[in-house]
Amino acid sequence: MADGNSGGGNSGLAFVVGGLLVLVVVIGAFLIFGGGLTQKKQVDVNIKAPDIQAPKLPSGG
């Protein structure tokens, strides 16, 4: 009875496991590259340099 069996029972399981693996990779890529797991950081740097006067030119004399 089992002479014509080519072991095709595992192909369905492999298809399901492969589909789940692709789904996990797609969700992981969305979370990592889409910013789902990273915090949105906002850095506000306000630097004000003091006003500097140019040196006075010597009078040619």
mmCIF file of the N, C-alpha and C atoms, coordinates in Angstrom:
data_MODEL
# 
_entry.id   MODEL 
# 
loop_
_atom_site.group_PDB 
_atom_site.id 
_atom_site.type_symbol 
_atom_site.label_atom_id 
_atom_site.label_alt_id 
_atom_site.label_comp_id 
_atom_site.label_asym_id 
_atom_site.label_entity_id 
_atom_site.label_seq_id 
_atom_site.pdbx_PDB_ins_code 
_atom_site.Cartn_x 
_atom_site.Cartn_y 
_atom_site.Cartn_z 
_atom_site.occupancy 
_atom_site.B_iso_or_equiv 
_atom_site.pdbx_formal_charge 
_atom_site.auth_seq_id 
_atom_site.auth_comp_id 
_atom_site.auth_asym_id 
_atom_site.auth_atom_id 
_atom_site.pdbx_PDB_model_num 
ATOM 1   N N  . MET A 1 1  ? 0.803  -1.204  0.000  1.00 0.00 ? 1  MET A N  1 
ATOM 2   C CA . MET A 1 1  ? 0.000  0.000   0.000  1.00 0.00 ? 1  MET A CA 1 
ATOM 3   C C  . MET A 1 1  ? 0.844  1.265   0.000  1.00 0.00 ? 1  MET A C  1 
ATOM 4   N N  . ALA A 1 2  ? 1.939  1.231   0.696  1.00 0.00 ? 2  ALA A N  1 
ATOM 5   C CA . ALA A 1 2  ? 2.759  2.424   0.827  1.00 0.00 ? 2  ALA A CA 1 
ATOM 6   C C  . ALA A 1 2  ? 3.857  2.484   -0.215 1.00 0.00 ? 2  ALA A C  1 
ATOM 7   N N  . ASP A 1 3  ? 3.779  1.653   -1.248 1.00 0.00 ? 3  ASP A N  1 
ATOM 8   C CA . ASP A 1 3  ? 4.841  1.630   -2.248 1.00 0.00 ? 3  ASP A CA 1 
ATOM 9   C C  . ASP A 1 3  ? 4.872  2.903   -3.085 1.00 0.00 ? 3  ASP A C  1 
ATOM 10  N N  . GLY A 1 4  ? 3.746  3.542   -3.318 1.00 0.00 ? 4  GLY A N  1 
ATOM 11  C CA . GLY A 1 4  ? 3.689  4.743   -4.147 1.00 0.00 ? 4  GLY A CA 1 
ATOM 12  C C  . GLY A 1 4  ? 3.880  6.024   -3.353 1.00 0.00 ? 4  GLY A C  1 
ATOM 13  N N  . ASN A 1 5  ? 4.158  5.921   -2.077 1.00 0.00 ? 5  ASN A N  1 
ATOM 14  C CA . ASN A 1 5  ? 4.311  7.113   -1.239 1.00 0.00 ? 5  ASN A CA 1 
ATOM 15  C C  . ASN A 1 5  ? 5.696  7.714   -1.466 1.00 0.00 ? 5  ASN A C  1 
ATOM 16  N N  . SER A 1 6  ? 5.724  8.978   -1.838 1.00 0.00 ? 6  SER A N  1 
ATOM 17  C CA . SER A 1 6  ? 7.004  9.640   -2.108 1.00 0.00 ? 6  SER A CA 1 
ATOM 18  C C  . SER A 1 6  ? 7.419  10.555  -0.965 1.00 0.00 ? 6  SER A C  1 
ATOM 19  N N  . GLY A 1 7  ? 6.784  10.459  0.182  1.00 0.00 ? 7  GLY A N  1 
ATOM 20  C CA . GLY A 1 7  ? 7.152  11.307  1.316  1.00 0.00 ? 7  GLY A CA 1 
ATOM 21  C C  . GLY A 1 7  ? 6.653  12.726  1.179  1.00 0.00 ? 7  GLY A C  1 
ATOM 22  N N  . GLY A 1 8  ? 5.545  12.937  0.524  1.00 0.00 ? 8  GLY A N  1 
ATOM 23  C CA . GLY A 1 8  ? 5.019  14.283  0.319  1.00 0.00 ? 8  GLY A CA 1 
ATOM 24  C C  . GLY A 1 8  ? 4.318  14.856  1.527  1.00 0.00 ? 8  GLY A C  1 
ATOM 25  N N  . GLY A 1 9  ? 4.222  14.088  2.595  1.00 0.00 ? 9  GLY A N  1 
ATOM 26  C CA . GLY A 1 9  ? 3.556  14.584  3.796  1.00 0.00 ? 9  GLY A CA 1 
ATOM 27  C C  . GLY A 1 9  ? 4.317  15.696  4.474  1.00 0.00 ? 9  GLY A C  1 
ATOM 28  N N  . ASN A 1 10 ? 5.613  15.721  4.328  1.00 0.00 ? 10 ASN A N  1 
ATOM 29  C CA . ASN A 1 10 ? 6.422  16.749  4.969  1.00 0.00 ? 10 ASN A CA 1 
ATOM 30  C C  . ASN A 1 10 ? 6.486  18.035  4.156  1.00 0.00 ? 10 ASN A C  1 
ATOM 31  N N  . SER A 1 11 ? 6.079  17.998  2.905  1.00 0.00 ? 11 SER A N  1 
ATOM 32  C CA . SER A 1 11 ? 6.143  19.210  2.091  1.00 0.00 ? 11 SER A CA 1 
ATOM 33  C C  . SER A 1 11 ? 5.131  20.242  2.568  1.00 0.00 ? 11 SER A C  1 
ATOM 34  N N  . GLY A 1 12 ? 3.984  19.795  3.032  1.00 0.00 ? 12 GLY A N  1 
ATOM 35  C CA . GLY A 1 12 ? 3.000  20.737  3.569  1.00 0.00 ? 12 GLY A CA 1 
ATOM 36  C C  . GLY A 1 12 ? 3.496  21.389  4.840  1.00 0.00 ? 12 GLY A C  1 
ATOM 37  N N  . LEU A 1 13 ? 4.141  20.613  5.694  1.00 0.00 ? 13 LEU A N  1 
ATOM 38  C CA . LEU A 1 13 ? 4.704  21.156  6.928  1.00 0.00 ? 13 LEU A CA 1 
ATOM 39  C C  . LEU A 1 13 ? 5.828  22.143  6.612  1.00 0.00 ? 13 LEU A C  1 
ATOM 40  N N  . ALA A 1 14 ? 6.653  21.826  5.646  1.00 0.00 ? 14 ALA A N  1 
ATOM 41  C CA . ALA A 1 14 ? 7.737  22.729  5.258  1.00 0.00 ? 14 ALA A CA 1 
ATOM 42  C C  . ALA A 1 14 ? 7.183  24.034  4.691  1.00 0.00 ? 14 ALA A C  1 
ATOM 43  N N  . PHE A 1 15 ? 6.088  23.962  3.951  1.00 0.00 ? 15 PHE A N  1 
ATOM 44  C CA . PHE A 1 15 ? 5.460  25.165  3.403  1.00 0.00 ? 15 PHE A CA 1 
ATOM 45  C C  . PHE A 1 15 ? 4.940  26.057  4.527  1.00 0.00 ? 15 PHE A C  1 
ATOM 46  N N  . VAL A 1 16 ? 4.306  25.459  5.529  1.00 0.00 ? 16 VAL A N  1 
ATOM 47  C CA . VAL A 1 16 ? 3.765  26.238  6.655  1.00 0.00 ? 16 VAL A CA 1 
ATOM 48  C C  . VAL A 1 16 ? 4.900  26.858  7.460  1.00 0.00 ? 16 VAL A C  1 
ATOM 49  N N  . VAL A 1 17 ? 5.943  26.088  7.751  1.00 0.00 ? 17 VAL A N  1 
ATOM 50  C CA . VAL A 1 17 ? 7.073  26.612  8.519  1.00 0.00 ? 17 VAL A CA 1 
ATOM 51  C C  . VAL A 1 17 ? 7.781  27.719  7.738  1.00 0.00 ? 17 VAL A C  1 
ATOM 52  N N  . GLY A 1 18 ? 7.932  27.559  6.435  1.00 0.00 ? 18 GLY A N  1 
ATOM 53  C CA . GLY A 1 18 ? 8.544  28.604  5.613  1.00 0.00 ? 18 GLY A CA 1 
ATOM 54  C C  . GLY A 1 18 ? 7.716  29.874  5.596  1.00 0.00 ? 18 GLY A C  1 
ATOM 55  N N  . GLY A 1 19 ? 6.407  29.725  5.514  1.00 0.00 ? 19 GLY A N  1 
ATOM 56  C CA . GLY A 1 19 ? 5.532  30.901  5.550  1.00 0.00 ? 19 GLY A CA 1 
ATOM 57  C C  . GLY A 1 19 ? 5.613  31.635  6.872  1.00 0.00 ? 19 GLY A C  1 
ATOM 58  N N  . LEU A 1 20 ? 5.670  30.877  7.966  1.00 0.00 ? 20 LEU A N  1 
ATOM 59  C CA . LEU A 1 20 ? 5.801  31.509  9.285  1.00 0.00 ? 20 LEU A CA 1 
ATOM 60  C C  . LEU A 1 20 ? 7.150  32.209  9.424  1.00 0.00 ? 20 LEU A C  1 
ATOM 61  N N  . LEU A 1 21 ? 8.192  31.605  8.877  1.00 0.00 ? 21 LEU A N  1 
ATOM 62  C CA . LEU A 1 21 ? 9.513  32.224  8.936  1.00 0.00 ? 21 LEU A CA 1 
ATOM 63  C C  . LEU A 1 21 ? 9.536  33.542  8.166  1.00 0.00 ? 21 LEU A C  1 
ATOM 64  N N  . VAL A 1 22 ? 8.935  33.566  6.996  1.00 0.00 ? 22 VAL A N  1 
ATOM 65  C CA . VAL A 1 22 ? 8.868  34.804  6.211  1.00 0.00 ? 22 VAL A CA 1 
ATOM 66  C C  . VAL A 1 22 ? 8.067  35.861  6.962  1.00 0.00 ? 22 VAL A C  1 
ATOM 67  N N  . LEU A 1 23 ? 6.981  35.466  7.592  1.00 0.00 ? 23 LEU A N  1 
ATOM 68  C CA . LEU A 1 23 ? 6.159  36.409  8.350  1.00 0.00 ? 23 LEU A CA 1 
ATOM 69  C C  . LEU A 1 23 ? 6.939  37.008  9.515  1.00 0.00 ? 23 LEU A C  1 
ATOM 70  N N  . VAL A 1 24 ? 7.693  36.191  10.228 1.00 0.00 ? 24 VAL A N  1 
ATOM 71  C CA . VAL A 1 24 ? 8.489  36.687  11.353 1.00 0.00 ? 24 VAL A CA 1 
ATOM 72  C C  . VAL A 1 24 ? 9.574  37.641  10.864 1.00 0.00 ? 24 VAL A C  1 
ATOM 73  N N  . VAL A 1 25 ? 10.205 37.332  9.746  1.00 0.00 ? 25 VAL A N  1 
ATOM 74  C CA . VAL A 1 25 ? 11.247 38.208  9.205  1.00 0.00 ? 25 VAL A CA 1 
ATOM 75  C C  . VAL A 1 25 ? 10.659 39.543  8.766  1.00 0.00 ? 25 VAL A C  1 
ATOM 76  N N  . VAL A 1 26 ? 9.502  39.530  8.134  1.00 0.00 ? 26 VAL A N  1 
ATOM 77  C CA . VAL A 1 26 ? 8.872  40.776  7.682  1.00 0.00 ? 26 VAL A CA 1 
ATOM 78  C C  . VAL A 1 26 ? 8.463  41.632  8.878  1.00 0.00 ? 26 VAL A C  1 
ATOM 79  N N  . ILE A 1 27 ? 7.879  41.029  9.893  1.00 0.00 ? 27 ILE A N  1 
ATOM 80  C CA . ILE A 1 27 ? 7.479  41.792  11.083 1.00 0.00 ? 27 ILE A CA 1 
ATOM 81  C C  . ILE A 1 27 ? 8.715  42.336  11.796 1.00 0.00 ? 27 ILE A C  1 
ATOM 82  N N  . GLY A 1 28 ? 9.762  41.531  11.908 1.00 0.00 ? 28 GLY A N  1 
ATOM 83  C CA . GLY A 1 28 ? 10.994 41.992  12.545 1.00 0.00 ? 28 GLY A CA 1 
ATOM 84  C C  . GLY A 1 28 ? 11.629 43.144  11.796 1.00 0.00 ? 28 GLY A C  1 
ATOM 85  N N  . ALA A 1 29 ? 11.661 43.067  10.479 1.00 0.00 ? 29 ALA A N  1 
ATOM 86  C CA . ALA A 1 29 ? 12.231 44.156  9.685  1.00 0.00 ? 29 ALA A CA 1 
ATOM 87  C C  . ALA A 1 29 ? 11.404 45.426  9.837  1.00 0.00 ? 29 ALA A C  1 
ATOM 88  N N  . PHE A 1 30 ? 10.095 45.291  9.898  1.00 0.00 ? 30 PHE A N  1 
ATOM 89  C CA . PHE A 1 30 ? 9.240  46.470  10.080 1.00 0.00 ? 30 PHE A CA 1 
ATOM 90  C C  . PHE A 1 30 ? 9.507  47.120  11.429 1.00 0.00 ? 30 PHE A C  1 
ATOM 91  N N  . LEU A 1 31 ? 9.655  46.314  12.469 1.00 0.00 ? 31 LEU A N  1 
ATOM 92  C CA . LEU A 1 31 ? 9.883  46.875  13.796 1.00 0.00 ? 31 LEU A CA 1 
ATOM 93  C C  . LEU A 1 31 ? 11.263 47.504  13.914 1.00 0.00 ? 31 LEU A C  1 
ATOM 94  N N  . ILE A 1 32 ? 12.263 46.878  13.324 1.00 0.00 ? 32 ILE A N  1 
ATOM 95  C CA . ILE A 1 32 ? 13.623 47.395  13.455 1.00 0.00 ? 32 ILE A CA 1 
ATOM 96  C C  . ILE A 1 32 ? 13.837 48.619  12.569 1.00 0.00 ? 32 ILE A C  1 
ATOM 97  N N  . PHE A 1 33 ? 13.504 48.502  11.279 1.00 0.00 ? 33 PHE A N  1 
ATOM 98  C CA . PHE A 1 33 ? 13.782 49.593  10.349 1.00 0.00 ? 33 PHE A CA 1 
ATOM 99  C C  . PHE A 1 33 ? 12.693 50.657  10.342 1.00 0.00 ? 33 PHE A C  1 
ATOM 100 N N  . GLY A 1 34 ? 11.508 50.323  10.798 1.00 0.00 ? 34 GLY A N  1 
ATOM 101 C CA . GLY A 1 34 ? 10.429 51.300  10.849 1.00 0.00 ? 34 GLY A CA 1 
ATOM 102 C C  . GLY A 1 34 ? 10.415 52.101  12.133 1.00 0.00 ? 34 GLY A C  1 
ATOM 103 N N  . GLY A 1 35 ? 11.304 51.788  13.055 1.00 0.00 ? 35 GLY A N  1 
ATOM 104 C CA . GLY A 1 35 ? 11.374 52.526  14.304 1.00 0.00 ? 35 GLY A CA 1 
ATOM 105 C C  . GLY A 1 35 ? 10.391 52.048  15.340 1.00 0.00 ? 35 GLY A C  1 
ATOM 106 N N  . GLY A 1 36 ? 9.855  50.866  15.192 1.00 0.00 ? 36 GLY A N  1 
ATOM 107 C CA . GLY A 1 36 ? 8.889  50.366  16.154 1.00 0.00 ? 36 GLY A CA 1 
ATOM 108 C C  . GLY A 1 36 ? 9.491  50.032  17.498 1.00 0.00 ? 36 GLY A C  1 
ATOM 109 N N  . LEU A 1 37 ? 10.751 49.634  17.535 1.00 0.00 ? 37 LEU A N  1 
ATOM 110 C CA . LEU A 1 37 ? 11.391 49.271  18.792 1.00 0.00 ? 37 LEU A CA 1 
ATOM 111 C C  . LEU A 1 37 ? 12.326 50.349  19.309 1.00 0.00 ? 37 LEU A C  1 
ATOM 112 N N  . THR A 1 38 ? 12.690 51.278  18.470 1.00 0.00 ? 38 THR A N  1 
ATOM 113 C CA . THR A 1 38 ? 13.618 52.317  18.899 1.00 0.00 ? 38 THR A CA 1 
ATOM 114 C C  . THR A 1 38 ? 12.846 53.524  19.396 1.00 0.00 ? 38 THR A C  1 
ATOM 115 N N  . GLN A 1 39 ? 13.443 54.241  20.323 1.00 0.00 ? 39 GLN A N  1 
ATOM 116 C CA . GLN A 1 39 ? 12.799 55.441  20.842 1.00 0.00 ? 39 GLN A CA 1 
ATOM 117 C C  . GLN A 1 39 ? 13.084 56.604  19.906 1.00 0.00 ? 39 GLN A C  1 
ATOM 118 N N  . LYS A 1 40 ? 12.117 57.477  19.789 1.00 0.00 ? 40 LYS A N  1 
ATOM 119 C CA . LYS A 1 40 ? 12.300 58.681  18.994 1.00 0.00 ? 40 LYS A CA 1 
ATOM 120 C C  . LYS A 1 40 ? 13.029 59.698  19.869 1.00 0.00 ? 40 LYS A C  1 
ATOM 121 N N  . LYS A 1 41 ? 14.266 59.975  19.523 1.00 0.00 ? 41 LYS A N  1 
ATOM 122 C CA . LYS A 1 41 ? 15.065 60.901  20.309 1.00 0.00 ? 41 LYS A CA 1 
ATOM 123 C C  . LYS A 1 41 ? 15.117 62.240  19.596 1.00 0.00 ? 41 LYS A C  1 
ATOM 124 N N  . GLN A 1 42 ? 14.967 63.288  20.373 1.00 0.00 ? 42 GLN A N  1 
ATOM 125 C CA . GLN A 1 42 ? 15.043 64.632  19.820 1.00 0.00 ? 42 GLN A CA 1 
ATOM 126 C C  . GLN A 1 42 ? 16.038 65.412  20.665 1.00 0.00 ? 42 GLN A C  1 
ATOM 127 N N  . VAL A 1 43 ? 17.094 65.857  20.045 1.00 0.00 ? 43 VAL A N  1 
ATOM 128 C CA . VAL A 1 43 ? 18.134 66.596  20.738 1.00 0.00 ? 43 VAL A CA 1 
ATOM 129 C C  . VAL A 1 43 ? 18.045 68.045  20.290 1.00 0.00 ? 43 VAL A C  1 
ATOM 130 N N  . ASP A 1 44 ? 17.948 68.953  21.260 1.00 0.00 ? 44 ASP A N  1 
ATOM 131 C CA . ASP A 1 44 ? 17.877 70.383  20.965 1.00 0.00 ? 44 ASP A CA 1 
ATOM 132 C C  . ASP A 1 44 ? 19.144 71.039  21.500 1.00 0.00 ? 44 ASP A C  1 
ATOM 133 N N  . VAL A 1 45 ? 20.026 71.420  20.606 1.00 0.00 ? 45 VAL A N  1 
ATOM 134 C CA . VAL A 1 45 ? 21.280 72.045  20.997 1.00 0.00 ? 45 VAL A CA 1 
ATOM 135 C C  . VAL A 1 45 ? 21.196 73.516  20.609 1.00 0.00 ? 45 VAL A C  1 
ATOM 136 N N  . ASN A 1 46 ? 21.320 74.384  21.605 1.00 0.00 ? 46 ASN A N  1 
ATOM 137 C CA . ASN A 1 46 ? 21.246 75.821  21.370 1.00 0.00 ? 46 ASN A CA 1 
ATOM 138 C C  . ASN A 1 46 ? 22.554 76.428  21.860 1.00 0.00 ? 46 ASN A C  1 
ATOM 139 N N  . ILE A 1 47 ? 23.401 76.820  20.926 1.00 0.00 ? 47 ILE A N  1 
ATOM 140 C CA . ILE A 1 47 ? 24.698 77.391  21.274 1.00 0.00 ? 47 ILE A CA 1 
ATOM 141 C C  . ILE A 1 47 ? 24.710 78.841  20.812 1.00 0.00 ? 47 ILE A C  1 
ATOM 142 N N  . LYS A 1 48 ? 24.980 79.763  21.750 1.00 0.00 ? 48 LYS A N  1 
ATOM 143 C CA . LYS A 1 48 ? 25.069 81.177  21.406 1.00 0.00 ? 48 LYS A CA 1 
ATOM 144 C C  . LYS A 1 48 ? 26.476 81.638  21.738 1.00 0.00 ? 48 LYS A C  1 
ATOM 145 N N  . ALA A 1 49 ? 27.198 82.022  20.718 1.00 0.00 ? 49 ALA A N  1 
ATOM 146 C CA . ALA A 1 49 ? 28.561 82.519  20.906 1.00 0.00 ? 49 ALA A CA 1 
ATOM 147 C C  . ALA A 1 49 ? 28.498 83.987  21.315 1.00 0.00 ? 49 ALA A C  1 
ATOM 148 N N  . PRO A 1 50 ? 29.425 84.409  22.167 1.00 0.00 ? 50 PRO A N  1 
ATOM 149 C CA . PRO A 1 50 ? 29.419 85.827  22.568 1.00 0.00 ? 50 PRO A CA 1 
ATOM 150 C C  . PRO A 1 50 ? 29.825 86.714  21.390 1.00 0.00 ? 50 PRO A C  1 
ATOM 151 N N  . ASP A 1 51 ? 29.331 87.940  21.412 1.00 0.00 ? 51 ASP A N  1 
ATOM 152 C CA . ASP A 1 51 ? 29.684 88.892  20.358 1.00 0.00 ? 51 ASP A CA 1 
ATOM 153 C C  . ASP A 1 51 ? 31.142 89.318  20.546 1.00 0.00 ? 51 ASP A C  1 
ATOM 154 N N  . ILE A 1 52 ? 31.911 89.265  19.486 1.00 0.00 ? 52 ILE A N  1 
ATOM 155 C CA . ILE A 1 52 ? 33.335 89.596  19.547 1.00 0.00 ? 52 ILE A CA 1 
ATOM 156 C C  . ILE A 1 52 ? 33.573 90.852  18.717 1.00 0.00 ? 52 ILE A C  1 
ATOM 157 N N  . GLN A 1 53 ? 34.276 91.812  19.318 1.00 0.00 ? 53 GLN A N  1 
ATOM 158 C CA . GLN A 1 53 ? 34.615 93.054  18.627 1.00 0.00 ? 53 GLN A CA 1 
ATOM 159 C C  . GLN A 1 53 ? 35.944 92.865  17.899 1.00 0.00 ? 53 GLN A C  1 
ATOM 160 N N  . ALA A 1 54 ? 36.031 93.384  16.700 1.00 0.00 ? 54 ALA A N  1 
ATOM 161 C CA . ALA A 1 54 ? 37.280 93.329  15.945 1.00 0.00 ? 54 ALA A CA 1 
ATOM 162 C C  . ALA A 1 54 ? 38.280 94.300  16.571 1.00 0.00 ? 54 ALA A C  1 
ATOM 163 N N  . PRO A 1 55 ? 39.567 93.954  16.553 1.00 0.00 ? 55 PRO A N  1 
ATOM 164 C CA . PRO A 1 55 ? 40.554 94.886  17.128 1.00 0.00 ? 55 PRO A CA 1 
ATOM 165 C C  . PRO A 1 55 ? 40.636 96.168  16.300 1.00 0.00 ? 55 PRO A C  1 
ATOM 166 N N  . LYS A 1 56 ? 40.955 97.249  16.976 1.00 0.00 ? 56 LYS A N  1 
ATOM 167 C CA . LYS A 1 56 ? 41.043 98.537  16.289 1.00 0.00 ? 56 LYS A CA 1 
ATOM 168 C C  . LYS A 1 56 ? 42.325 98.577  15.458 1.00 0.00 ? 56 LYS A C  1 
ATOM 169 N N  . LEU A 1 57 ? 42.196 99.140  14.266 1.00 0.00 ? 57 LEU A N  1 
ATOM 170 C CA . LEU A 1 57 ? 43.350 99.254  13.383 1.00 0.00 ? 57 LEU A CA 1 
ATOM 171 C C  . LEU A 1 57 ? 44.261 100.386 13.869 1.00 0.00 ? 57 LEU A C  1 
ATOM 172 N N  . PRO A 1 58 ? 45.557 100.169 13.795 1.00 0.00 ? 58 PRO A N  1 
ATOM 173 C CA . PRO A 1 58 ? 46.456 101.266 14.215 1.00 0.00 ? 58 PRO A CA 1 
ATOM 174 C C  . PRO A 1 58 ? 46.387 102.430 13.218 1.00 0.00 ? 58 PRO A C  1 
ATOM 175 N N  . SER A 1 59 ? 46.481 103.618 13.753 1.00 0.00 ? 59 SER A N  1 
ATOM 176 C CA . SER A 1 59 ? 46.458 104.781 12.866 1.00 0.00 ? 59 SER A CA 1 
ATOM 177 C C  . SER A 1 59 ? 47.864 104.969 12.299 1.00 0.00 ? 59 SER A C  1 
ATOM 178 N N  . GLY A 1 60 ? 47.949 105.044 11.010 1.00 0.00 ? 60 GLY A N  1 
ATOM 179 C CA . GLY A 1 60 ? 49.262 105.173 10.351 1.00 0.00 ? 60 GLY A CA 1 
ATOM 180 C C  . GLY A 1 60 ? 49.860 106.550 10.607 1.00 0.00 ? 60 GLY A C  1 
ATOM 181 N N  . GLY A 1 61 ? 50.882 106.620 11.442 1.00 0.00 ? 61 GLY A N  1 
ATOM 182 C CA . GLY A 1 61 ? 51.343 107.935 11.766 1.00 0.00 ? 61 GLY A CA 1 
ATOM 183 C C  . GLY A 1 61 ? 52.730 108.105 11.884 1.00 0.00 ? 61 GLY A C  1 
# 
